[in-house]
Amino acid sequence: MYIPTSEIVKRANRTVRECGSRDPYVIARQLDVEIIPCDFSRQRGAYKVIKRNRFIFINENLDAVSKRIVLLHELGHDALHRNEATGTGGFQEFNIFDMADSRMEYEANVFAAQIELDDDEFLDYCERGFDVQQIAAAMDSDINLVALKADIMISQGCRFYRQEHRSDFLRYDK
């Protein structure tokens, strides 16, 4: 089932409001989602529901920025796709983070972008003439997530040019 961007934005904003933070560690703790570091060789993270308990497995070898983005992405699966994860026992490794192959990966990335990048701060950088690379550096984020945030803002009526981003920017083998 496709989830409209406007609904994903509402859910992400509600999560920030209810948890009082954009920090994925704080959000996970507030939502009772356990984060488990793993020594993955072929993926960055995974979301699983086991006997009604929710887990995010995160590659312990990632840098701090990547860990934060991956955690937000996996929290997106928790917020948007928990029923699918419960029914299948978790998501398959081969399609993690590849938006070109999976609407759920795209939706989780939209959720991550909305939480990671505050609207007002993002718009302030845009008004000051920053490009996506400069915004990513200033907000300590990923250029592809910033480009996705621009798309979100366009869907809300902002008059920006669409930004190019890789659909598979969070895949581990890229």
PLY file of the C-alpha trace (Angstrom):
ply
format ascii 1.0
element vertex 174
property float x
property float y
property float z
element edge 173
property int vertex1
property int vertex2
end_header
0.00 0.00 0.00
1.48 3.32 -1.13
1.69 5.99 1.58
1.43 9.57 0.26
4.34 11.89 1.05
2.01 14.22 2.95
1.05 11.37 5.30
4.69 10.37 5.84
5.53 14.00 6.68
2.64 14.14 9.17
3.80 10.95 10.88
7.42 12.12 11.04
6.41 15.51 12.45
4.17 13.81 15.02
7.06 11.54 16.04
9.34 14.55 16.59
6.62 16.37 18.54
5.71 13.37 20.73
9.32 12.34 21.41
10.56 15.90 21.82
13.64 15.20 19.72
15.06 14.58 16.26
17.74 12.31 17.72
17.10 8.73 16.54
18.50 7.26 19.78
16.05 9.33 21.85
13.18 8.48 19.49
13.95 4.75 19.60
14.09 4.82 23.40
10.79 6.76 23.60
9.12 4.30 21.20
10.57 1.22 22.91
12.52 0.11 19.84
15.75 -1.65 20.78
18.92 -0.76 18.86
21.40 -3.61 18.49
24.87 -2.98 17.01
26.02 -5.69 14.58
29.11 -6.41 12.58
27.32 -6.56 9.21
29.45 -7.16 6.16
26.83 -6.44 3.48
24.27 -4.03 4.91
23.92 -0.93 7.00
20.87 -1.83 9.04
17.73 -3.88 9.36
14.37 -3.61 11.08
12.67 -6.67 12.55
9.68 -7.41 14.75
10.13 -10.53 16.88
7.25 -11.61 19.11
5.89 -8.03 19.13
9.28 -6.64 20.14
10.78 -4.14 17.70
14.48 -4.14 16.87
16.83 -2.11 14.74
20.09 -3.83 13.90
22.75 -1.28 12.94
26.16 -1.79 11.38
28.54 -0.83 14.17
31.24 0.13 11.66
29.40 3.13 10.22
30.42 6.72 10.90
28.17 8.77 13.23
26.29 10.59 10.43
25.55 7.35 8.57
24.42 5.64 11.79
21.99 8.49 12.51
20.53 8.39 8.99
20.25 4.60 8.96
18.55 4.63 12.37
16.06 7.25 11.14
15.43 5.16 8.02
14.76 2.06 10.14
12.51 4.09 12.46
10.64 4.97 9.28
10.02 1.28 8.71
8.79 1.02 12.31
6.37 3.94 11.84
5.21 3.08 8.34
5.71 -0.64 7.69
5.46 -2.45 11.01
2.62 -4.67 9.79
4.60 -5.74 6.72
7.68 -6.45 8.86
5.61 -8.45 11.34
4.03 -10.50 8.58
7.29 -11.32 6.83
9.55 -11.59 9.87
11.54 -8.53 8.77
12.80 -7.10 5.53
15.03 -8.92 3.09
18.67 -7.81 2.98
18.87 -7.47 -0.79
16.50 -4.52 -1.09
17.45 -2.50 1.96
17.67 1.21 1.15
17.19 0.89 -2.61
14.36 3.28 -3.45
14.39 2.27 -7.11
13.29 -1.26 -6.21
10.98 -0.67 -3.29
8.33 1.86 -2.38
8.92 0.98 1.30
12.57 2.01 1.04
11.57 5.30 -0.57
8.96 5.93 2.12
11.43 5.16 4.93
13.91 7.59 3.35
11.24 10.32 3.16
10.52 9.72 6.87
14.26 9.94 7.66
14.67 13.17 5.67
11.70 14.80 7.37
12.98 14.02 10.84
16.67 14.67 10.11
16.22 18.04 8.40
14.12 20.65 10.19
11.90 22.59 7.75
12.76 26.07 9.07
16.50 25.44 9.20
16.42 23.88 5.72
14.46 26.83 4.29
16.84 29.29 5.97
19.80 27.72 4.17
17.88 27.78 0.89
17.02 31.47 1.32
20.71 32.20 1.98
21.55 30.60 -1.39
23.11 27.36 -0.18
23.14 24.46 -2.65
22.46 20.85 -1.65
26.13 20.15 -0.93
26.43 23.20 1.30
23.17 22.38 3.11
24.33 18.80 3.69
27.60 20.07 5.17
25.90 22.73 7.30
23.27 20.29 8.62
25.76 17.43 9.04
23.75 15.19 6.74
23.95 13.40 3.39
23.56 15.22 0.07
21.02 12.65 -1.15
18.87 13.11 1.95
19.01 16.88 1.40
17.92 16.43 -2.23
15.06 14.22 -1.04
14.09 16.92 1.50
13.95 19.42 -1.38
11.51 17.07 -3.14
9.41 16.89 0.03
9.33 20.68 0.23
8.35 20.89 -3.45
5.44 18.53 -2.73
4.36 21.01 -0.02
4.32 23.92 -2.46
7.85 25.33 -2.19
9.20 26.61 -5.48
12.54 24.83 -5.77
14.18 23.08 -8.65
14.12 19.32 -8.34
17.46 18.00 -7.15
19.14 14.88 -8.46
19.76 12.15 -5.91
20.75 8.54 -6.10
17.88 6.22 -5.32
20.25 3.73 -3.73
22.35 6.14 -1.66
22.04 4.10 1.53
22.91 0.76 0.01
26.01 -0.69 1.61
27.62 -1.90 -1.59
27.57 1.56 -3.24
0 1
1 2
2 3
3 4
4 5
5 6
6 7
7 8
8 9
9 10
10 11
11 12
12 13
13 14
14 15
15 16
16 17
17 18
18 19
19 20
20 21
21 22
22 23
23 24
24 25
25 26
26 27
27 28
28 29
29 30
30 31
31 32
32 33
33 34
34 35
35 36
36 37
37 38
38 39
39 40
40 41
41 42
42 43
43 44
44 45
45 46
46 47
47 48
48 49
49 50
50 51
51 52
52 53
53 54
54 55
55 56
56 57
57 58
58 59
59 60
60 61
61 62
62 63
63 64
64 65
65 66
66 67
67 68
68 69
69 70
70 71
71 72
72 73
73 74
74 75
75 76
76 77
77 78
78 79
79 80
80 81
81 82
82 83
83 84
84 85
85 86
86 87
87 88
88 89
89 90
90 91
91 92
92 93
93 94
94 95
95 96
96 97
97 98
98 99
99 100
100 101
101 102
102 103
103 104
104 105
105 106
106 107
107 108
108 109
109 110
110 111
111 112
112 113
113 114
114 115
115 116
116 117
117 118
118 119
119 120
120 121
121 122
122 123
123 124
124 125
125 126
126 127
127 128
128 129
129 130
130 131
131 132
132 133
133 134
134 135
135 136
136 137
137 138
138 139
139 140
140 141
141 142
142 143
143 144
144 145
145 146
146 147
147 148
148 149
149 150
150 151
151 152
152 153
153 154
154 155
155 156
156 157
157 158
158 159
159 160
160 161
161 162
162 163
163 164
164 165
165 166
166 167
167 168
168 169
169 170
170 171
171 172
172 173
